[in-house]
Amino acid sequence: MRRFNIYASIPVAGRYELIKENSNPSGRADEDYWNECFTWGDLKRVIPFLRSQGWRFRIESVSEDEIYGNIHIFSFTYGVNHEFRIVNISGLRVIMARDLGMHKEVKESLNPIGY
């Protein structure tokens, strides 16, 4: 069984990670990550909404074997240094999270020389 992550680019606002709200977190990172990913049925509800808004998006397929050690940004930080919005899309609550930390250019310049 596969699930999906969605990343949306909104004109002027920036790039957001879309996360399905997990109303019953288990406390296990892998299980919570899996429950926050979108199912195929969820995609059928979310993608038409994204298209109707004119947002560009990227869908990333995820399998259960690949989730070990993965977390969604918002689940880890609970909104610290992140802008987030909760949107209701066809009865599905979706968290849109965006990193407000350092700019990409600054992050890349922090790498040690030679690495």
C-alpha positions as CSV (number, residue, x, y, z in Angstrom):
1,M,0.0,0.0,0.0
2,R,1.3,3.4,-0.9
3,R,0.5,6.8,0.5
4,F,1.5,10.3,-0.8
5,N,3.0,13.6,0.3
6,I,1.9,16.8,-1.4
7,Y,4.0,20.0,-1.8
8,A,2.2,23.1,-3.1
9,S,3.6,26.3,-4.5
10,I,1.3,29.2,-4.0
11,P,2.1,32.4,-6.1
12,V,3.5,35.1,-3.9
13,A,3.1,33.0,-0.7
14,G,5.7,30.3,-1.3
15,R,6.1,26.6,-1.0
16,Y,4.0,24.6,1.5
17,E,4.0,21.0,2.7
18,L,0.5,19.7,3.0
19,I,-0.1,17.3,5.8
20,K,-3.4,15.4,6.6
21,E,-4.5,16.1,10.1
22,N,-3.9,13.1,12.4
23,S,-6.7,13.4,15.0
24,N,-5.4,10.4,17.0
25,P,-1.6,10.5,17.3
26,S,-0.1,7.3,18.6
27,G,3.2,8.8,19.8
28,R,5.2,6.5,17.5
29,A,6.9,8.7,14.8
30,D,6.6,6.2,12.0
31,E,2.9,5.4,12.6
32,D,2.0,9.1,12.9
33,Y,4.0,10.0,9.7
34,W,2.1,7.2,7.8
35,N,-1.3,8.5,9.1
36,E,-0.4,12.1,8.1
37,C,0.3,11.0,4.5
38,F,-2.5,11.1,1.9
39,T,-4.3,8.0,0.6
40,W,-5.3,7.6,-3.0
41,G,-8.9,8.5,-2.0
42,D,-7.6,11.7,-0.3
43,L,-5.8,12.7,-3.5
44,K,-9.0,12.5,-5.4
45,R,-10.5,15.1,-3.1
46,V,-7.4,17.4,-2.6
47,I,-6.0,17.6,-6.2
48,P,-9.1,19.1,-7.8
49,F,-9.1,21.8,-5.0
50,L,-5.4,22.6,-5.6
51,R,-6.0,22.9,-9.4
52,S,-9.1,25.1,-8.9
53,Q,-6.9,27.5,-6.9
54,G,-4.3,27.7,-9.6
55,W,-1.6,26.3,-7.3
56,R,1.3,24.3,-8.6
57,F,1.9,21.0,-6.7
58,R,4.2,18.0,-6.5
59,I,3.1,14.6,-5.3
60,E,5.6,12.3,-3.8
61,S,4.8,8.6,-3.4
62,V,5.7,6.9,-0.1
63,S,5.6,3.2,0.8
64,E,5.6,1.8,4.4
65,D,9.1,0.4,3.9
66,E,10.4,4.0,3.3
67,I,9.0,5.8,6.2
68,Y,11.4,4.8,9.0
69,G,12.9,7.9,10.5
70,N,10.7,10.3,8.5
71,I,8.7,13.1,10.1
72,H,6.6,15.9,8.8
73,I,7.9,19.4,9.5
74,F,4.8,20.6,11.4
75,S,4.6,17.5,13.6
76,F,8.2,18.0,14.8
77,T,8.1,21.8,15.5
78,Y,4.4,22.4,16.2
79,G,4.6,25.7,14.4
80,V,7.8,27.1,15.8
81,N,9.5,29.0,12.9
82,H,6.8,27.8,10.6
83,E,3.8,29.5,9.1
84,F,0.8,27.1,9.1
85,R,-2.8,27.2,8.0
86,I,-5.5,24.6,8.5
87,V,-7.7,24.2,5.5
88,N,-10.9,22.2,5.1
89,I,-10.8,20.5,1.7
90,S,-13.9,18.5,0.9
91,G,-14.4,17.5,4.5
92,L,-10.7,16.6,5.0
93,R,-8.6,18.8,7.4
94,V,-5.3,19.6,5.8
95,I,-2.4,21.4,7.5
96,M,-0.3,23.6,5.2
97,A,3.1,24.2,6.7
98,R,5.9,26.5,5.5
99,D,9.4,26.9,6.9
100,L,10.1,30.5,7.9
101,G,13.6,29.8,9.1
102,M,16.8,30.7,7.2
103,H,16.6,31.3,3.4
104,K,17.8,28.5,1.2
105,E,21.0,30.5,0.2
106,V,22.0,30.9,3.8
107,K,21.4,27.3,4.6
108,E,23.6,26.2,1.7
109,S,26.4,28.6,2.8
110,L,26.6,27.0,6.2
111,N,28.1,23.8,4.8
112,P,31.7,23.3,5.9
113,I,34.3,23.8,3.2
114,G,35.0,20.6,1.2
115,Y,31.8,18.8,2.2
